[in-house]
Amino acid sequence: RMAGPVPGSYHYSLWFTDLTTGKETYEVGRYLDFLKDEDPDYVYTLDFNRAYNPYCAYNSTYECPYPPPSNRLKVAVTAGEKVPGV
């Protein structure tokens, strides 16, 4: 969680893997950022077209956290950034 662009708002990163991980996309997983709003039901629309690779995909000096088991999707997310250099 990081401070968002509006005072009192928060920017979150969702780390995830899917069925493309390690094949079409980076082997550790990808990230997706979103702003937390004040929806009392905590319903969000996530745009997977904005999924991106972590810094460790481009530079081995960076350490990347692994997505938790609850964020390992059993579907292929074909949107967003793919394997670097391909």
NUDRENVEX-359176 format. One record per residue: x, y, z of N, C-alpha, C, CB in turn. Coordinates in nm, 4 decimals. Glycine has a CB too. Layout:
// residues N
X:Y:Z:X:Y:Z:X:Y:Z:X:Y:Z $
...
This chain:
// residues 86
0.0850:-0.1165:0.0000:0.0000:0.0000:0.0000:0.0897:0.1229:0.0000:-0.0968:-0.0003:0.1218 $
0.0583:0.2178:-0.0861:0.1288:0.3451:-0.0937:0.0250:0.4560:-0.1005:0.2250:0.3500:-0.2168 $
0.0632:0.5751:-0.0622:-0.0282:0.6890:-0.0706:-0.0658:0.7133:-0.2156:0.0351:0.8158:-0.0091 $
-0.1936:0.7387:-0.2408:-0.2425:0.7651:-0.3757:-0.2341:0.9123:-0.4109:-0.3851:0.7172:-0.3901 $
-0.2821:0.9481:-0.5296:-0.2719:1.0860:-0.5775:-0.3641:1.1842:-0.5046:-0.3022:1.0899:-0.7241 $
-0.4663:1.1327:-0.4399:-0.5613:1.2178:-0.3671:-0.5400:1.1921:-0.2177:-0.7119:1.1881:-0.4103 $
-0.5305:1.2976:-0.1358:-0.5132:1.2754:0.0079:-0.6175:1.1782:0.0625:-0.5213:1.4082:0.0833 $
-0.5711:1.0796:0.1385:-0.6612:0.9790:0.1948:-0.6856:0.8596:0.1040:-0.7915:1.0422:0.2275 $
-0.6360:0.8639:-0.0207:-0.6510:0.7490:-0.1101:-0.5236:0.6644:-0.1040:-0.6804:0.7952:-0.2569 $
-0.5380:0.5389:-0.1387:-0.4240:0.4481:-0.1337:-0.4101:0.3725:-0.2647:-0.4383:0.3498:-0.0171 $
-0.2863:0.3530:-0.3027:-0.2476:0.2834:-0.4243:-0.2022:0.1442:-0.3795:-0.1334:0.3613:-0.5046 $
-0.2567:0.0404:-0.4390:-0.2218:-0.0969:-0.4035:-0.1633:-0.1691:-0.5236:-0.3446:-0.1723:-0.3505 $
-0.0790:-0.2682:-0.4955:-0.0270:-0.3567:-0.5988:-0.0779:-0.4971:-0.5705:0.1291:-0.3530:-0.6041 $
-0.1302:-0.5595:-0.6722:-0.1760:-0.6977:-0.6641:-0.0735:-0.7817:-0.7389:-0.3216:-0.7156:-0.7240 $
-0.0117:-0.8764:-0.6732:0.0852:-0.9660:-0.7363:0.0128:-1.0946:-0.7696:0.2092:-0.9928:-0.6437 $
0.0289:-1.1425:-0.8918:-0.0445:-1.2630:-0.9301:0.0338:-1.3484:-1.0296:-0.1793:-1.2252:-0.9895 $
-0.0030:-1.4755:-1.0350:0.0408:-1.5659:-1.1401:-0.0856:-1.6177:-1.2085:0.1298:-1.6841:-1.0830 $
-0.0678:-1.6737:-1.3266:-0.1800:-1.7318:-1.4009:-0.1243:-1.8435:-1.4880:-0.2549:-1.6233:-1.4879 $
-0.2042:-1.8993:-1.5747:-0.1593:-2.0121:-1.6571:-0.0565:-1.9737:-1.7641:-0.2781:-2.0755:-1.7238 $
-0.0311:-1.8442:-1.7832:0.0734:-1.8020:-1.8781:0.2086:-1.7825:-1.8089:0.0319:-1.6716:-1.9482 $
0.2106:-1.7830:-1.6748:0.3330:-1.7575:-1.5985:0.4394:-1.8619:-1.6301:0.3034:-1.7563:-1.4478 $
0.5592:-1.8122:-1.6628:0.6705:-1.9005:-1.6957:0.6712:-1.9482:-1.8390:0.6686:-2.0178:-1.6064 $
0.5673:-1.9156:-1.9140:0.5600:-1.9537:-2.0558:0.5584:-1.8282:-2.1407:0.4340:-2.0409:-2.0848 $
0.4480:-1.7555:-2.1357:0.4337:-1.6310:-2.2116:0.4671:-1.5086:-2.1277:0.2927:-1.6186:-2.2657 $
0.4632:-1.5257:-1.9957:0.4872:-1.4133:-1.9053:0.5983:-1.4490:-1.8070:0.3575:-1.3749:-1.8292 $
0.6463:-1.3502:-1.7339:0.7598:-1.3673:-1.6439:0.7347:-1.4786:-1.5425:0.7896:-1.2366:-1.5716 $
0.8390:-1.5567:-1.5141:0.8261:-1.6779:-1.4329:0.7881:-1.6553:-1.2868:0.9532:-1.7520:-1.4372 $
0.8099:-1.5365:-1.2326:0.7731:-1.5084:-1.0944:0.6283:-1.4607:-1.0845:0.8674:-1.4036:-1.0347 $
0.5781:-1.3984:-1.1884:0.4432:-1.3446:-1.1889:0.4442:-1.2002:-1.2363:0.3805:-1.3547:-1.0497 $
0.3290:-1.1375:-1.2292:0.3152:-0.9981:-1.2719:0.2431:-0.9190:-1.1647:0.2396:-0.9883:-1.4064 $
0.2438:-0.7877:-1.1817:0.1812:-0.6959:-1.0874:0.0698:-0.6203:-1.1574:0.2847:-0.5978:-1.0280 $
-0.0253:-0.5784:-1.0779:-0.1344:-0.4956:-1.1261:-0.1634:-0.3927:-1.0173:-0.2620:-0.5815:-1.1609 $
-0.1592:-0.2648:-1.0515:-0.1825:-0.1579:-0.9553:-0.3254:-0.1064:-0.9660:-0.0828:-0.0435:-0.9768 $
-0.3808:-0.0638:-0.8528:-0.5132:-0.0032:-0.8528:-0.5256:0.0887:-0.7321:-0.6246:-0.1115:-0.8516 $
-0.6228:0.1776:-0.7369:-0.6515:0.2673:-0.6260:-0.7669:0.2111:-0.5447:-0.6842:0.4097:-0.6766 $
-0.7495:0.2117:-0.4144:-0.8587:0.1699:-0.3268:-0.9543:0.2874:-0.3145:-0.8061:0.1236:-0.1857 $
-1.0809:0.2620:-0.3385:-1.1789:0.3690:-0.3199:-1.2659:0.3347:-0.1994:-1.2663:0.3890:-0.4484 $
-1.3640:0.4140:-0.1767:-1.4460:0.3968:-0.0575:-1.5735:0.3166:-0.0828:-1.4818:0.5312:-0.0016 $
-1.5715:0.2263:-0.1789:-1.6867:0.1396:-0.2042:-1.7108:0.0525:-0.0806:-1.6639:0.0508:-0.3318 $
-1.8275:0.0635:-0.0173:-1.8518:-0.0144:0.1049:-1.8536:-0.1653:0.0799:-1.9833:0.0279:0.1673 $
-1.8752:-0.2082:-0.0434:-1.8762:-0.3510:-0.0751:-1.7390:-0.4018:-0.1189:-1.9781:-0.3792:-0.1838 $
-1.6420:-0.3099:-0.1302:-1.5059:-0.3452:-0.1740:-1.5057:-0.4183:-0.3075:-1.4376:-0.4315:-0.0687 $
-1.5836:-0.3670:-0.4019:-1.5887:-0.4229:-0.5370:-1.5026:-0.3358:-0.6268:-1.7360:-0.4313:-0.5905 $
-1.4110:-0.3978:-0.6988:-1.3188:-0.3251:-0.7859:-1.3217:-0.3849:-0.9250:-1.1758:-0.3278:-0.7293 $
-1.2990:-0.3013:-1.0235:-1.2796:-0.3484:-1.1601:-1.1301:-0.3431:-1.1872:-1.3610:-0.2619:-1.2647 $
-1.0707:-0.4574:-1.2163:-0.9275:-0.4649:-1.2435:-0.9053:-0.4755:-1.3935:-0.8630:-0.5849:-1.1698 $
-0.8177:-0.3925:-1.4462:-0.7861:-0.3923:-1.5881:-0.6547:-0.4675:-1.6085:-0.7771:-0.2466:-1.6438 $
-0.6629:-0.5949:-1.6454:-0.5443:-0.6774:-1.6627:-0.4603:-0.6349:-1.7830:-0.5844:-0.8220:-1.6773 $
-0.5122:-0.5459:-1.8671:-0.4299:-0.4892:-1.9732:-0.3135:-0.4090:-1.9137:-0.5153:-0.3998:-2.0656 $
-0.3279:-0.3682:-1.7892:-0.2247:-0.2892:-1.7210:-0.1277:-0.3752:-1.6393:-0.2903:-0.1873:-1.6300 $
-0.1391:-0.5068:-1.6482:-0.0470:-0.5954:-1.5761:0.0948:-0.5734:-1.6283:-0.0891:-0.7451:-1.5919 $
0.1904:-0.5701:-1.5379:0.3286:-0.5438:-1.5784:0.4255:-0.6348:-1.5035:0.3646:-0.3965:-1.5539 $
0.5457:-0.6463:-1.5600:0.6514:-0.7259:-1.4991:0.7192:-0.6480:-1.3873:0.7544:-0.7684:-1.6045 $
0.7617:-0.7178:-1.2826:0.8349:-0.6509:-1.1751:0.9773:-0.6173:-1.2207:0.8383:-0.7397:-1.0482 $
1.0455:-0.5316:-1.1443:1.1818:-0.4909:-1.1791:1.2765:-0.6090:-1.1933:1.2353:-0.3960:-1.0748 $
1.2561:-0.7153:-1.1152:1.3470:-0.8299:-1.1214:1.3424:-0.9001:-1.2572:1.3129:-0.9292:-1.0114 $
1.2411:-0.8746:-1.3367:1.2334:-0.9333:-1.4710:1.3390:-0.8716:-1.5631:1.0919:-0.9132:-1.5308 $
1.3872:-0.7545:-1.5280:1.4804:-0.6805:-1.6132:1.6201:-0.6669:-1.5541:1.4255:-0.5444:-1.6407 $
1.6326:-0.6876:-1.4226:1.7614:-0.6678:-1.3575:1.7730:-0.7657:-1.2409:1.7777:-0.5205:-1.3087 $
1.8726:-0.8532:-1.2458:1.8869:-0.9585:-1.1446:1.9275:-0.9055:-1.0071:1.9888:-1.0594:-1.1908 $
1.9626:-0.7779:-0.9959:1.9979:-0.7239:-0.8636:1.8739:-0.6938:-0.7800:2.0819:-0.5966:-0.8788 $
1.7557:-0.6953:-0.8404:1.6309:-0.6721:-0.7671:1.5743:-0.8047:-0.7185:1.5273:-0.5984:-0.8557 $
1.5187:-0.8050:-0.5995:1.4482:-0.9200:-0.5445:1.2989:-0.8938:-0.5597:1.4870:-0.9454:-0.3941 $
1.2248:-0.9942:-0.6006:1.0805:-0.9785:-0.6177:1.0063:-1.0677:-0.5202:1.0385:-1.0108:-0.7620 $
0.9011:-1.0165:-0.4588:0.8173:-1.1028:-0.3753:0.7357:-1.1960:-0.4642:0.7237:-1.0182:-0.2843 $
0.7104:-1.3155:-0.4147:0.6274:-1.4108:-0.4870:0.4814:-1.3900:-0.4492:0.6714:-1.5561:-0.4575 $
0.3925:-1.4035:-0.5462:0.2497:-1.3900:-0.5144:0.2067:-1.4981:-0.4154:0.1639:-1.3982:-0.6432 $
0.1171:-1.4651:-0.3230:0.0677:-1.5658:-0.2287:-0.0198:-1.6686:-0.3020:-0.0126:-1.4982:-0.1136 $
-0.0362:-1.7855:-0.2447:-0.1192:-1.8889:-0.3091:-0.2581:-1.8406:-0.3493:-0.1336:-2.0065:-0.2168 $
-0.3167:-1.7504:-0.2728:-0.4513:-1.7013:-0.3050:-0.4537:-1.6171:-0.4326:-0.5058:-1.6194:-0.1891 $
-0.3386:-1.5722:-0.4802:-0.3314:-1.4907:-0.6020:-0.2791:-1.5700:-0.7208:-0.2429:-1.3694:-0.5789 $
-0.2839:-1.7004:-0.7140:-0.2428:-1.7863:-0.8247:-0.3685:-1.8272:-0.9017:-0.1637:-1.9125:-0.7733 $
-0.3930:-1.7547:-1.0092:-0.5164:-1.7729:-1.0856:-0.5107:-1.8995:-1.1701:-0.5420:-1.6515:-1.1750 $
-0.6212:-1.9682:-1.1823:-0.6298:-2.0916:-1.2599:-0.6852:-2.0659:-1.3998:-0.7169:-2.1934:-1.1872 $
-0.6629:-1.9450:-1.4493:-0.7014:-1.9053:-1.5843:-0.5809:-1.8391:-1.6498:-0.8254:-1.8090:-1.5827 $
-0.5822:-1.8307:-1.7815:-0.4762:-1.7610:-1.8552:-0.5167:-1.6148:-1.8710:-0.4504:-1.8276:-1.9952 $
-0.4314:-1.5263:-1.8219:-0.4526:-1.3824:-1.8403:-0.3620:-1.3413:-1.9558:-0.4212:-1.2990:-1.7073 $
-0.4196:-1.3318:-2.0754:-0.3395:-1.3035:-2.1948:-0.3183:-1.1544:-2.2168:-0.4055:-1.3637:-2.3167 $
-0.3756:-1.0723:-2.1319:-0.3584:-0.9267:-2.1418:-0.2347:-0.8855:-2.0632:-0.4847:-0.8514:-2.0891 $
-0.1878:-0.7649:-2.0911:-0.0763:-0.7093:-2.0151:0.0595:-0.7431:-2.0721:-0.0829:-0.7565:-1.8751 $
0.1622:-0.7067:-1.9968:0.3004:-0.7233:-2.0409:0.3393:-0.8701:-2.0432:0.3955:-0.6452:-1.9502 $
0.4181:-0.9074:-2.1437:0.4612:-1.0464:-2.1619:0.6068:-1.0627:-2.1195:0.4429:-1.0904:-2.3090 $
0.6685:-1.1756:-2.1577:0.8083:-1.2034:-2.1253:0.8972:-1.0952:-2.1855:0.8503:-1.3435:-2.1768 $
0.9933:-1.0425:-2.1063:1.0842:-0.9406:-2.1603:1.1629:-0.9925:-2.2799:1.1807:-0.8932:-2.0521 $
1.1787:-0.9096:-2.3791:1.2593:-0.9429:-2.4958:1.1922:-1.0290:-2.5996:1.3799:-1.0096:-2.4524 $
1.0653:-1.0626:-2.5801:0.9949:-1.1479:-2.6773:0.8974:-1.0648:-2.7554:0.9219:-1.2644:-2.6079 $
